């Protein structure tokens, strides 16, 4: 089975809050991958050697200078009443259509699949957990990694 029961997902509470509120329609489009599928995605797109962003080393592609564009602040926007993602992030992934499938990877066992439209409307809910998760679009080169220090790195995958 490709997906797990969303209600059994230990981070589901972040998407069921009243503030910020995720619409029932969007909630139906947020799918947690099964551990097996999540591990495959992580291995193929994030890291073959490390199971969590805390364990990445200089040899992981996300830390190589050739893949990093810049770091930008996201947290002040998250804490504000502003609903949209910071402009620098939007510019980085600006050509993604609202129906582009995206993956938000917390670690090797916890990967969420949704669409760019759903993620961009509900990004604050995804970022209640900000210790290195990675966002990327399927068949897209752009990626974003978020950190608890309020910064994110804009990345280009190979």
Secondary structure, 3 states (H helix, E strand, C coil): CCECCHHHCCCHHHHCCECCECCHHHHHCCEEECHHHHHHHHHHHHCCCCCEHHHCCCCCHHHCHHHEEEEEECHHHHHCCCCCCCHHHHHHCCCCCCCCEEEEEEECCEEEEEEHHHHHHHHHHHCCCCCCCEEEECCCCEEEEECCCCEEEEEECC
